[in-house]
Amino acid sequence: MNKQKDSIFFSKLMGHANMGWWKASLTTMSYECSEYISELLGLDETGIISFEDFNKRILKEEQRPTTVHSFGVLQMPEVVYLLDTVKGAIWIRSKVCFQETDEDGNTSVYGIAEVQDGPDMASAYQALQYSERLLHNVFKYLPVGIELYNKDGILIDLNDKELEMFHVDKKEDLLGINLFDNPIFPEEMKKRLRNREDVDFTFRYDFSNVGEYYRNSKKEGTIDLVTKVTALYDDDHNPINYLLINADKTETTVAYNKIQEFEEFFELVGDYAKVGYAHYNILSGQGYAQKSWYRNIGEMDGTPLSDIFGIYRYLHPDDRDLMAQFLSDVQKGTTVKFNRDIRILRANGECTWTHVNLLVKKYAPQDNIIELISINYDITELKETEEMLVKARDKAEASDRLKSAFLANMSHEIRTPLNAIVGFSSLLASTEDMAEKELYSSLISHNNELLLNLINDVLDLSKIESGYLELHPDWFNLTTLLNESIAEYTCQVPSGVELRTNYPEQDFLVDLDRLRIKQILNNFLSNALKNTTHGHIEVFYEVEPQFVRIGVSDTGCGIPQNMKEKIFERFEKLDSFIQGAGLGLSICKCIVDKMNGRILIDSQLGIGTTFVIELPCRSASV
């Protein structure tokens, strides 16, 4: 046989065998078909049909269309098509035989096609192709990235999700890269893969580090990946492939970070506002609480909630009983809310206040669930402010009462000497008797002095109230000052009373406010003279290295025990019939407090009284 006869013979033979040949040009993306196939597909005498037109003849959607790439990495040696032909729908089995590339780089693939007359054979091929197509669809559309490498680490396939994740336009831009050349893949993981170990890890994929490893459209940014790589083996347990699966958890990471950010923000707000939150299942003992919640009830952060609820070791016993009763009622299903200010006993002995809100969120004891929501906040400052306001209110009310009492007392105290002055002045003008004139003049002078002292006391009290009481310390001889005061009161000493002194053997200089010391001493002497009718009145002082003690003792009527503190209050007098507004001792105490000293009183009813002031000061002997 010659070549022409051979060609005719084989064409005739293939035609009778319901077979034909085809040639696929990857350059023109078209098929050139033999006479038998051309007649079957209704082609013209050239026998040429484009890939696009051929794909339109395929009647089953799950069958793979023809593309240039279908002859590449994913090339299948045999494919069964259900085609629309001039004879109707016919099953045709197509087989790739060989591939050639000419000098110009044009690649052609050669194969044969056979009509499947046997329905069982066609069904078998169809079933096989359906399984392959199903597997391919799973591979293609799985919502995780999949890469398939050969045993040497060369990438031979990947799915669309992987292209999307790494911003690659087409597979050809990635196929052929080596897994072990990946600059972002951890070296430790590469080492484990070479040892045929499976790897599973999480890392941040930074696109700026890709470099020349592969071409993509994203040069910056990161994604968070969960990556698993496993080796695949044949029936003889020889490694044939690496399967890599990438899951993009960037959104999950962002969501987690937002949750973390919110939790941190909520913790910050809780710390600043002293507000705490907790939820707890009474029956299971499970729950969660913020740090501020623990702090507000005096517990250590992280203490199991089952060790707190129902125990409340740091609550005041009365409040603890109320909380325990509430929890008992909750389990019975008779109450759902608790709202109360409770006292917390701190380790340092202090007591703070916390407002507690408890609410039953879910009551399902049949499912072992009785869930409580607890919100608490520290109200110690609020309680202290409330206490201050109550005290301020009480003080304001007391001040109002004092003002009324002050006006009433002052009107009486001022009117008494004024009446005497006015009355005796009239009598003085009308009398001619010299003895009476001297008496009236003496009485007028005495009441003038009383009125002047009263006005001075009011002025001192006003300064004290407004905070303008000033001290002017200076060195002076204490003995000389005391003697001056005694001399001023000598004429007022009643008969039967001795006015005496008790000083150290040598005189002392002290650094104090001279006028204020004399004012205090005059008040002590005035009170002693008013309340002593027999015995003696003694003025004394003692000097220590850091302070001086000055006092006046008498053998007068004494002070009842219940009046020892009250006598330093304004307008308090032991005998309402004795002249005076009752301001002297109150003013003395304010002056002594201003000097950082103290007033001591020792008195026995019917025996006598001693007033002593102790003042810190510098001193020197004369």
VEXDREN-2710 file (C-alpha; in Angstrom, 1 decimal):
% VEXDREN-2710
k/r/px/py/pz
1/MET/0.0/0.0/0.0
2/ASN/1.1/3.5/-0.7
3/LYS/0.5/6.6/1.5
4/GLN/-2.6/7.7/-0.4
5/LYS/-4.1/4.3/-0.3
6/ASP/-3.3/4.0/3.4
7/SER/-5.1/7.3/4.1
8/ILE/-8.1/6.2/2.1
9/PHE/-8.1/2.9/3.8
10/PHE/-7.8/4.2/7.3
11/SER/-10.5/6.9/6.7
12/LYS/-12.8/4.2/5.4
13/LEU/-12.0/1.9/8.3
14/MET/-12.6/4.6/10.9
15/GLY/-15.8/5.6/9.2
16/HIS/-17.2/2.1/9.4
17/ALA/-16.0/1.9/13.0
18/ASN/-17.9/5.2/13.8
19/MET/-14.6/6.9/14.6
20/GLY/-12.8/10.0/13.4
21/TRP/-9.8/12.1/14.3
22/TRP/-9.4/15.7/15.4
23/LYS/-6.7/18.3/15.7
24/ALA/-7.0/21.1/18.3
25/SER/-5.0/24.2/17.6
26/LEU/-4.3/26.1/20.9
27/THR/-3.2/29.1/18.8
28/THR/-6.4/29.6/16.8
29/MET/-8.6/27.9/19.5
30/SER/-10.3/25.7/17.0
31/TYR/-10.7/22.0/16.0
32/GLU/-9.9/20.6/12.6
33/CYS/-12.0/17.4/12.2
34/SER/-12.0/14.4/9.9
35/GLU/-14.7/13.7/7.3
36/TYR/-16.7/11.5/9.6
37/ILE/-16.8/14.0/12.5
38/SER/-17.4/16.9/10.1
39/GLU/-20.5/15.1/8.7
40/LEU/-21.7/14.3/12.2
41/LEU/-21.4/17.9/13.4
42/GLY/-22.6/19.4/10.0
43/LEU/-19.4/21.3/9.3
44/ASP/-18.3/22.6/5.9
45/GLU/-15.7/21.0/3.7
46/THR/-12.9/22.6/5.8
47/GLY/-14.0/20.6/8.9
48/ILE/-13.0/23.4/11.2
49/ILE/-15.1/24.5/14.3
50/SER/-14.0/26.9/17.0
51/PHE/-13.8/26.0/20.7
52/GLU/-16.7/28.4/21.3
53/ASP/-19.0/26.8/18.7
54/PHE/-18.1/23.3/19.9
55/ASN/-19.0/24.2/23.5
56/LYS/-22.4/25.3/22.3
57/ARG/-23.0/21.7/21.0
58/ILE/-22.5/20.2/24.5
59/LEU/-25.9/19.4/25.9
60/LYS/-24.9/18.6/29.6
61/GLU/-24.0/21.5/31.8
62/GLU/-21.8/19.5/34.1
63/GLN/-19.6/18.5/31.2
64/ARG/-16.3/20.5/30.9
65/PRO/-16.2/23.0/28.0
66/THR/-13.2/23.1/25.8
67/THR/-10.6/25.9/26.5
68/VAL/-7.0/26.3/25.8
69/HIS/-6.3/25.6/29.5
70/SER/-8.3/22.4/29.4
71/PHE/-5.4/21.0/27.3
72/GLY/-2.9/22.1/29.9
73/VAL/-2.5/21.1/33.5
74/LEU/-6.1/19.9/33.9
75/GLN/-6.0/17.9/30.7
76/MET/-8.0/14.7/30.9
77/PRO/-7.0/11.8/28.6
78/GLU/-10.6/10.8/27.9
79/VAL/-13.8/12.8/27.9
80/VAL/-17.4/11.8/27.1
81/TYR/-19.7/14.4/25.6
82/LEU/-23.4/14.4/24.8
83/LEU/-23.3/16.4/21.6
84/ASP/-26.0/18.0/19.5
85/THR/-25.4/16.5/16.0
86/VAL/-27.2/16.3/12.6
87/LYS/-28.4/12.8/13.8
88/GLY/-29.6/14.2/17.1
89/ALA/-28.1/13.9/20.6
90/ILE/-25.2/11.4/20.4
91/TRP/-22.7/10.4/23.1
92/ILE/-19.2/10.7/21.8
93/ARG/-16.0/9.6/23.6
94/SER/-13.0/11.8/22.9
95/LYS/-9.4/10.7/23.6
96/VAL/-6.2/12.7/23.5
97/CYS/-3.4/10.9/21.6
98/PHE/-0.4/13.2/21.5
99/GLN/0.7/16.9/21.4
100/GLU/3.2/18.8/19.1
101/THR/4.7/22.3/19.0
102/ASP/6.1/23.6/15.7
103/GLU/9.1/25.9/15.2
104/ASP/6.9/29.0/15.6
105/GLY/5.7/27.8/19.0
106/ASN/2.2/26.9/17.9
107/THR/0.9/23.9/19.9
108/SER/-1.5/21.3/18.5
109/VAL/-3.2/18.5/20.2
110/TYR/-4.2/15.3/18.3
111/GLY/-6.9/12.8/19.3
112/ILE/-9.7/10.5/18.1
113/ALA/-13.5/10.6/18.8
114/GLU/-15.8/7.5/18.8
115/VAL/-19.6/7.4/18.8
116/GLN/-20.8/5.4/21.8
117/ASP/-23.5/3.1/20.4
118/GLY/-23.7/1.0/23.5
119/PRO/-25.9/2.7/26.1
120/ASP/-24.3/0.9/29.0
121/MET/-20.8/2.1/28.0
122/ALA/-22.0/5.6/27.5
123/SER/-23.7/5.6/30.9
124/ALA/-20.5/4.3/32.5
125/TYR/-18.5/7.0/30.9
126/GLN/-21.2/9.5/31.8
127/ALA/-21.2/8.4/35.5
128/LEU/-17.4/8.5/35.7
129/GLN/-17.3/12.0/34.1
130/TYR/-20.1/13.2/36.4
131/SER/-18.1/12.1/39.5
132/GLU/-15.0/13.9/38.1
133/ARG/-17.0/17.0/37.3
134/LEU/-18.6/16.9/40.8
135/LEU/-15.2/16.7/42.4
136/HIS/-14.0/19.5/40.1
137/ASN/-16.9/21.7/41.2
138/VAL/-16.2/21.0/44.8
139/PHE/-12.6/21.9/44.2
140/LYS/-13.4/25.0/42.2
141/TYR/-16.1/26.5/44.4
142/LEU/-15.1/25.4/47.9
143/PRO/-15.2/28.6/50.1
144/VAL/-11.5/28.1/51.1
145/GLY/-8.4/28.4/49.1
146/ILE/-6.9/25.1/47.8
147/GLU/-3.5/24.6/46.2
148/LEU/-2.2/21.3/44.8
149/TYR/1.5/20.7/44.5
150/ASN/3.5/17.8/43.1
151/LYS/5.9/15.9/45.3
152/ASP/8.7/18.3/44.5
153/GLY/6.6/21.3/45.7
154/ILE/5.6/22.6/42.2
155/LEU/2.2/24.2/42.1
156/ILE/0.0/22.3/39.5
157/ASP/-3.5/23.5/40.4
158/LEU/-5.5/25.9/42.6
159/ASN/-9.1/26.9/42.9
160/ASP/-10.8/30.2/42.2
161/LYS/-11.0/31.1/45.9
162/GLU/-7.3/31.0/46.1
163/LEU/-7.0/33.3/43.1
164/GLU/-9.4/35.7/44.8
165/MET/-7.7/35.6/48.2
166/PHE/-4.2/36.4/46.7
167/HIS/-5.5/38.8/44.1
168/VAL/-4.3/36.8/41.0
169/ASP/-6.1/37.2/37.7
170/LYS/-5.5/33.8/36.2
171/LYS/-4.0/30.5/37.2
172/GLU/-1.1/30.7/34.7
173/ASP/0.4/33.5/36.8
174/LEU/0.8/31.0/39.7
175/LEU/1.3/27.6/38.2
176/GLY/4.8/26.3/38.4
177/ILE/5.9/28.2/41.5
178/ASN/7.6/26.2/44.2
179/LEU/6.1/25.9/47.6
180/PHE/9.6/25.8/49.2
181/ASP/10.5/29.1/47.6
182/ASN/7.6/31.0/49.2
183/PRO/9.2/33.9/51.1
184/ILE/6.3/34.3/53.5
185/PHE/5.8/30.6/54.3
186/PRO/7.5/30.0/57.7
187/GLU/10.8/28.1/57.4
188/GLU/9.9/25.8/60.3
189/MET/6.8/24.7/58.4
190/LYS/8.9/24.1/55.2
191/LYS/11.3/21.9/57.2
192/ARG/8.4/19.9/58.6
193/LEU/6.9/19.4/55.1
194/ARG/10.3/18.1/53.8
195/ASN/10.0/15.5/56.6
196/ARG/6.6/14.5/55.3
197/GLU/4.9/16.0/58.4
198/ASP/1.5/17.7/58.3
199/VAL/1.5/21.3/59.3
200/ASP/-1.3/23.4/60.7
201/PHE/-0.7/27.0/61.7
202/THR/-2.0/30.6/61.7
203/PHE/-0.1/33.6/60.4
204/ARG/-0.4/37.0/58.9
205/TYR/0.2/37.1/55.2
206/ASP/1.9/40.4/54.2
207/PHE/1.6/41.2/50.5
208/SER/4.5/43.6/50.6
209/ASN/6.8/40.7/51.2
210/VAL/5.8/38.7/48.1
211/GLY/8.4/40.3/45.9
212/GLU/9.0/38.5/42.6
213/TYR/7.6/35.2/43.9
214/TYR/4.4/35.6/41.8
215/ARG/2.5/38.4/40.0
216/ASN/-0.6/39.8/41.7
217/SER/-2.5/43.1/41.8
218/LYS/-2.1/43.8/45.5
219/LYS/1.2/45.1/46.6
220/GLU/0.4/46.1/50.2
221/GLY/-1.9/45.0/53.0
222/THR/-2.3/41.8/55.0
223/ILE/-4.7/39.0/55.5
224/ASP/-4.9/36.6/58.4
225/LEU/-4.7/32.9/57.3
226/VAL/-5.3/29.6/58.9
227/THR/-3.2/27.2/56.8
228/LYS/-3.1/23.4/56.7
229/VAL/-0.7/21.4/54.5
230/THR/-0.8/17.7/54.2
231/ALA/1.0/15.1/52.0
232/LEU/-1.0/12.8/49.7
233/TYR/0.2/9.2/49.1
234/ASP/-0.4/6.5/46.5
235/ASP/-1.5/3.0/47.3
236/ASP/2.1/2.1/48.0
237/HIS/2.4/5.0/50.5
238/ASN/4.7/7.0/48.2
239/PRO/4.2/10.8/48.4
240/ILE/2.7/12.1/45.2
241/ASN/1.3/15.5/46.1
242/TYR/1.0/18.3/48.7
243/LEU/-2.5/19.6/49.4
244/LEU/-2.6/23.1/50.9
245/ILE/-5.8/24.7/52.3
246/ASN/-6.0/28.4/53.2
247/ALA/-8.9/29.9/55.2
248/ASP/-9.0/33.7/55.3
249/LYS/-9.9/34.6/58.9
250/THR/-9.3/38.3/58.5
251/GLU/-12.9/39.2/59.1
252/THR/-13.0/37.0/62.1
253/THR/-9.8/38.6/63.4
254/VAL/-11.2/42.1/62.8
255/ALA/-14.4/41.1/64.6
256/TYR/-12.5/39.6/67.4
257/ASN/-10.3/42.7/67.7
258/LYS/-13.4/44.8/67.8
259/ILE/-14.8/42.7/70.6
260/GLN/-11.5/42.9/72.4
261/GLU/-11.5/46.7/71.9
262/PHE/-15.1/47.0/73.1
263/GLU/-14.3/44.8/76.2
264/GLU/-11.2/47.0/77.0
265/PHE/-13.3/50.1/76.4
266/PHE/-16.1/48.8/78.7
267/GLU/-13.5/47.9/81.3
268/LEU/-12.1/51.4/81.1
269/VAL/-15.5/52.9/81.5
270/GLY/-16.2/50.5/84.3
271/ASP/-13.0/51.5/86.1
272/TYR/-13.7/55.2/85.6
273/ALA/-17.3/55.1/86.5
274/LYS/-16.8/52.4/89.1
275/VAL/-19.5/50.3/87.4
276/GLY/-19.3/46.5/87.3
277/TYR/-21.1/43.8/85.3
278/ALA/-21.6/40.1/85.9
279/HIS/-23.8/37.2/84.7
280/TYR/-24.2/34.0/86.7
281/ASN/-26.1/30.8/86.5
282/ILE/-27.2/29.9/90.0
283/LEU/-27.7/26.2/89.2
284/SER/-24.6/25.5/87.2
285/GLY/-22.3/27.9/89.0
286/GLN/-21.0/29.3/85.7
287/GLY/-20.6/32.9/84.8
288/TYR/-18.4/35.9/84.0
289/ALA/-17.6/39.2/85.8
290/GLN/-15.6/42.4/85.2
291/LYS/-12.7/43.4/87.4
292/SER/-14.7/46.5/88.5
293/TRP/-17.6/44.2/89.6
294/TYR/-15.2/42.2/91.9
295/ARG/-13.7/45.4/93.3
296/ASN/-17.1/46.9/94.1
297/ILE/-18.0/44.0/96.4
298/GLY/-14.6/43.7/97.9
299/GLU/-13.6/40.4/96.2
300/MET/-10.3/39.5/94.4
301/ASP/-10.4/39.5/90.6
302/GLY/-10.9/36.1/89.2
303/THR/-12.5/34.5/92.3
304/PRO/-15.0/31.8/91.1
305/LEU/-18.5/33.3/91.2
306/SER/-19.8/30.2/92.9
307/ASP/-17.6/31.3/95.9
308/ILE/-19.2/34.7/95.9
309/PHE/-22.9/34.3/95.2
310/GLY/-24.8/33.2/98.3
311/ILE/-21.7/33.7/100.5
312/TYR/-20.9/37.4/100.2
313/ARG/-18.2/37.3/102.9
314/TYR/-17.4/41.1/102.7
315/LEU/-21.0/42.3/103.0
316/HIS/-22.4/43.8/106.1
317/PRO/-24.3/41.0/108.0
318/ASP/-27.7/42.7/107.6
319/ASP/-27.1/43.2/103.8
320/ARG/-25.8/39.6/103.5
321/ASP/-29.0/38.3/104.9
322/LEU/-31.1/40.3/102.4
323/MET/-29.0/39.0/99.5
324/ALA/-29.3/35.4/100.7
325/GLN/-33.0/35.8/101.0
326/PHE/-33.3/37.2/97.5
327/LEU/-31.3/34.2/96.0
328/SER/-33.5/31.8/97.9
329/ASP/-36.6/33.5/96.5
330/VAL/-35.2/33.5/93.0
331/GLN/-34.7/29.7/93.1
332/LYS/-38.3/29.4/94.2
333/GLY/-39.4/31.6/91.3
334/THR/-41.1/34.2/93.6
335/THR/-39.0/37.2/92.7
336/VAL/-36.9/38.6/89.8
337/LYS/-35.4/41.9/90.9
338/PHE/-33.2/43.2/93.7
339/ASN/-32.2/46.9/94.0
340/ARG/-30.4/48.1/97.1
341/ASP/-27.5/50.0/98.6
342/ILE/-25.3/47.6/100.5
343/ARG/-22.3/48.1/102.8
344/ILE/-18.9/46.5/102.0
345/LEU/-16.5/45.7/104.8
346/ARG/-13.0/46.4/103.5
347/ALA/-9.8/44.7/104.7
348/ASN/-8.5/47.9/106.1
349/GLY/-11.5/48.2/108.4
350/GLU/-13.3/50.9/106.3
351/CYS/-16.9/50.5/105.2
352/THR/-17.8/51.5/101.6
353/TRP/-21.2/51.6/99.8
354/THR/-22.1/49.7/96.6
355/HIS/-25.5/49.9/94.8
356/VAL/-26.5/46.5/93.6
357/ASN/-29.0/45.7/90.8
358/LEU/-29.8/42.0/90.3
359/LEU/-32.2/40.8/87.6
360/VAL/-33.3/37.3/86.6
361/LYS/-32.5/37.1/82.8
362/LYS/-33.6/33.5/82.2
363/TYR/-35.6/31.2/84.5
364/ALA/-35.5/27.6/83.2
365/PRO/-34.7/25.3/86.2
366/GLN/-35.9/22.3/84.0
367/ASP/-32.8/23.1/81.8
368/ASN/-30.5/23.7/84.8
369/ILE/-30.6/27.5/84.1
370/ILE/-31.4/30.3/86.4
371/GLU/-29.4/33.1/85.0
372/LEU/-28.8/36.4/86.9
373/ILE/-27.5/39.7/85.5
374/SER/-25.7/41.8/88.2
375/ILE/-24.8/45.4/87.8
376/ASN/-23.2/47.2/90.7
377/TYR/-21.5/50.6/91.2
378/ASP/-19.5/52.2/94.0
379/ILE/-21.6/55.0/95.6
380/THR/-19.2/55.7/98.5
381/GLU/-18.5/59.2/97.2
382/LEU/-22.2/59.8/96.7
383/LYS/-22.9/58.6/100.2
384/GLU/-20.2/60.9/101.6
385/THR/-21.6/63.8/99.6
386/GLU/-25.0/63.0/100.9
387/GLU/-23.7/62.9/104.4
388/MET/-21.9/66.3/103.8
389/LEU/-25.2/67.8/102.5
390/VAL/-27.1/66.5/105.5
391/LYS/-24.5/68.0/107.8
392/ALA/-24.5/71.2/105.8
393/ARG/-28.3/71.3/106.0
394/ASP/-28.2/70.7/109.8
395/LYS/-25.5/73.3/110.1
396/ALA/-27.5/75.8/108.1
397/GLU/-30.6/75.1/110.2
398/ALA/-28.5/75.4/113.4
399/SER/-27.0/78.6/112.0
400/ASP/-30.4/79.9/111.4
401/ARG/-31.4/79.1/114.9
402/LEU/-28.2/80.6/116.2
403/LYS/-28.9/83.8/114.3
404/SER/-32.3/84.0/115.9
405/ALA/-30.9/83.3/119.3
406/PHE/-28.1/85.8/118.6
407/LEU/-30.5/88.6/117.7
408/ALA/-32.7/87.8/120.8
409/ASN/-29.7/87.7/123.1
410/MET/-28.0/90.7/121.6
411/SER/-31.2/92.8/121.8
412/HIS/-31.5/91.9/125.5
413/GLU/-27.8/92.3/126.3
414/ILE/-27.4/95.6/124.5
415/ARG/-30.7/96.9/125.9
416/THR/-29.7/96.3/129.5
417/PRO/-26.6/98.5/129.7
418/LEU/-28.2/101.0/127.3
419/ASN/-31.2/101.4/129.6
420/ALA/-28.9/101.8/132.6
421/ILE/-26.8/104.4/130.7
422/VAL/-29.8/106.4/129.5
423/GLY/-31.6/106.1/132.9
424/PHE/-28.6/107.1/135.1
425/SER/-27.7/109.8/132.6
426/SER/-31.1/111.4/133.2
427/LEU/-30.8/111.1/136.9
428/LEU/-27.3/112.5/136.8
429/ALA/-28.6/115.6/135.0
430/SER/-31.4/116.1/137.5
431/THR/-29.6/115.5/140.9
432/GLU/-27.6/118.0/142.8
433/ASP/-26.3/115.6/145.4
434/MET/-22.6/115.0/144.8
435/ALA/-22.7/111.5/146.3
436/GLU/-25.5/110.5/144.0
437/LYS/-23.7/112.0/141.0
438/GLU/-20.6/109.9/141.8
439/LEU/-22.7/106.8/142.1
440/TYR/-24.6/107.5/138.8
441/SER/-21.3/108.3/137.1
442/SER/-19.8/105.0/138.3
443/LEU/-22.8/103.0/137.2
444/ILE/-22.8/104.8/133.8
445/SER/-19.1/104.0/133.4
446/HIS/-19.6/100.3/134.4
447/ASN/-22.4/99.9/131.8
448/ASN/-20.3/101.7/129.2
449/GLU/-17.6/99.1/129.8
450/LEU/-20.1/96.2/129.6
451/LEU/-21.5/97.6/126.3
452/LEU/-18.0/98.0/124.9
453/ASN/-17.0/94.5/125.9
454/LEU/-20.2/93.2/124.3
455/ILE/-19.5/95.0/121.1
456/ASN/-15.9/93.8/121.1
457/ASP/-17.1/90.2/121.5
458/VAL/-19.6/90.6/118.6
459/LEU/-16.8/91.9/116.4
460/ASP/-14.5/89.0/117.4
461/LEU/-17.2/86.5/116.7
462/SER/-17.8/88.1/113.3
463/LYS/-14.1/87.8/112.5
464/ILE/-14.1/84.2/113.6
465/GLU/-17.2/83.3/111.5
466/SER/-15.8/85.0/108.4
467/GLY/-12.3/83.4/108.9
468/TYR/-10.5/86.7/109.3
469/LEU/-9.3/86.2/112.8
470/GLU/-5.6/87.1/112.6
471/LEU/-2.8/86.4/115.0
472/HIS/0.2/88.7/115.6
473/PRO/2.8/86.8/117.7
474/ASP/5.6/88.7/119.3
475/TRP/8.0/88.2/122.2
476/PHE/6.7/89.6/125.6
477/ASN/7.1/89.0/129.3
478/LEU/4.4/86.7/130.4
479/THR/4.6/87.6/134.1
480/THR/4.2/91.3/133.3
481/LEU/1.1/90.6/131.1
482/LEU/-0.6/88.5/133.8
483/ASN/0.0/91.2/136.4
484/GLU/-1.5/93.8/134.1
485/SER/-4.7/91.8/133.9
486/ILE/-4.8/91.2/137.6
487/ALA/-4.4/94.9/138.3
488/GLU/-7.4/95.7/136.1
489/TYR/-9.7/93.4/138.0
490/THR/-8.4/94.1/141.6
491/CYS/-11.1/96.6/142.2
492/GLN/-13.8/94.1/141.2
493/VAL/-12.7/91.4/143.7
494/PRO/-15.6/91.0/146.2
495/SER/-14.9/91.1/149.9
496/GLY/-14.0/87.7/151.3
497/VAL/-12.2/86.6/148.1
498/GLU/-8.4/86.7/147.7
499/LEU/-6.9/87.3/144.3
500/ARG/-3.4/85.7/144.2
501/THR/-0.8/84.5/141.8
502/ASN/1.5/81.4/141.3
503/TYR/4.4/82.1/138.9
504/PRO/7.7/80.4/138.3
505/GLU/10.7/81.8/140.2
506/GLN/12.0/83.6/137.2
507/ASP/10.2/85.4/134.5
508/PHE/9.8/84.1/130.9
509/LEU/9.5/85.6/127.5
510/VAL/7.0/83.8/125.1
511/ASP/6.4/84.3/121.4
512/LEU/2.6/84.6/121.3
513/ASP/-0.2/87.1/120.4
514/ARG/-0.1/89.4/123.4
515/LEU/-3.6/90.9/123.0
516/ARG/-5.3/87.5/122.4
517/ILE/-3.6/86.0/125.5
518/LYS/-4.8/88.9/127.6
519/GLN/-8.3/88.6/126.1
520/ILE/-8.5/84.9/127.1
521/LEU/-7.1/85.7/130.6
522/ASN/-9.6/88.5/131.1
523/ASN/-12.5/86.2/130.2
524/PHE/-11.2/83.6/132.7
525/LEU/-10.9/86.2/135.4
526/SER/-14.3/87.8/134.7
527/ASN/-16.0/84.4/134.9
528/ALA/-14.2/83.5/138.1
529/LEU/-15.1/86.9/139.8
530/LYS/-18.8/86.4/138.7
531/ASN/-19.0/82.9/140.3
532/THR/-16.8/83.2/143.4
533/THR/-18.1/84.7/146.6
534/HIS/-15.5/83.3/149.1
535/GLY/-12.2/81.7/149.1
536/HIS/-9.7/82.7/146.5
537/ILE/-8.9/83.2/142.7
538/GLU/-5.5/82.2/141.6
539/VAL/-3.7/83.0/138.3
540/PHE/-0.8/80.8/137.3
541/TYR/1.4/79.7/134.5
542/GLU/4.0/77.0/133.7
543/VAL/6.6/77.0/130.9
544/GLU/7.8/73.8/129.2
545/PRO/10.4/73.5/126.3
546/GLN/7.7/73.3/123.6
547/PHE/4.6/74.9/125.1
548/VAL/3.2/77.2/127.9
549/ARG/0.4/76.5/130.2
550/ILE/-1.7/79.4/131.6
551/GLY/-4.7/79.0/133.9
552/VAL/-7.1/80.5/136.4
553/SER/-8.6/78.6/139.3
554/ASP/-11.3/79.6/141.8
555/THR/-13.2/78.3/144.8
556/GLY/-16.6/79.3/143.3
557/CYS/-19.8/77.4/142.7
558/GLY/-18.3/75.0/140.1
559/ILE/-19.8/73.6/136.9
560/PRO/-22.1/70.6/136.6
561/GLN/-20.7/67.7/134.6
562/ASN/-23.3/67.9/131.9
563/MET/-22.4/71.6/131.3
564/LYS/-18.6/71.2/130.9
565/GLU/-18.8/70.9/127.1
566/LYS/-21.8/73.2/126.6
567/ILE/-20.2/76.2/128.3
568/PHE/-18.0/76.6/125.2
569/GLU/-21.1/77.0/123.0
570/ARG/-22.5/80.5/122.2
571/PHE/-24.9/82.1/124.6
572/GLU/-24.5/79.3/127.2
573/LYS/-24.4/80.6/130.8
574/LEU/-24.6/78.8/134.1
575/ASP/-26.7/81.5/135.6
576/SER/-29.0/83.5/133.3
577/PHE/-29.2/86.3/135.9
578/ILE/-25.4/87.0/135.7
579/GLN/-24.5/89.7/133.3
580/GLY/-22.9/88.7/130.0
581/ALA/-23.9/87.4/126.6
582/GLY/-22.4/84.0/127.0
583/LEU/-19.9/84.5/124.1
584/GLY/-16.6/84.8/126.1
585/LEU/-15.7/81.2/126.4
586/SER/-16.8/80.4/122.9
587/ILE/-14.5/83.1/121.6
588/CYS/-11.6/81.9/123.8
589/LYS/-11.9/78.3/122.4
590/CYS/-11.8/79.6/118.8
591/ILE/-8.7/81.7/119.6
592/VAL/-7.0/78.7/121.2
593/ASP/-7.9/76.4/118.3
594/LYS/-6.5/79.0/116.0
595/MET/-3.2/78.9/118.0
596/ASN/-3.2/75.0/117.7
597/GLY/-3.7/74.7/121.4
598/ARG/-6.4/73.4/123.7
599/ILE/-8.5/74.4/126.7
600/LEU/-8.7/72.1/129.7
601/ILE/-11.4/72.4/132.4
602/ASP/-11.5/70.8/135.8
603/SER/-14.5/71.5/138.0
604/GLN/-16.4/70.1/140.9
605/LEU/-19.8/71.4/141.9
606/GLY/-19.6/73.5/145.1
607/ILE/-15.8/73.3/145.3
608/GLY/-14.4/75.3/142.4
609/THR/-13.2/75.4/138.8
610/THR/-9.9/75.6/137.0
611/PHE/-9.5/76.7/133.3
612/VAL/-6.2/76.1/131.6
613/ILE/-4.9/76.8/128.1
614/GLU/-2.0/74.9/126.6
615/LEU/-0.3/76.6/123.7
616/PRO/2.7/75.5/121.6
617/CYS/5.2/78.3/121.5
618/ARG/8.9/79.3/121.8
619/SER/10.0/80.6/125.2
620/ALA/13.1/82.0/126.9
621/SER/13.9/82.8/130.5
622/VAL/14.6/86.4/131.4
END
